[in-house]
Amino acid sequence: MNRFKKLLRFIFLALFLILAATGISIAGAAPILAKNQERYNDNEVRIEMVDEKKEDEEKP
């Protein structure tokens, strides 16, 4: 019985090591994100440009 427990522990240890090496947890594989290229193509910095009014132009 003791030998069987050692063998069973070794099998589970090897199984968990294999799962960890491949990135799979007990709950299942990690979700793979969709490769949406449109999300990465637009890398421009978008800012609002505020036009400043000069005080001389405001007064008639």
Secondary structure as UniProt FT lines:
FT   HELIX           2..22
FT   STRAND          24..25
FT   TURN            26..27
FT   STRAND          28..29
FT   HELIX           37..41
FT   HELIX           55..58
//
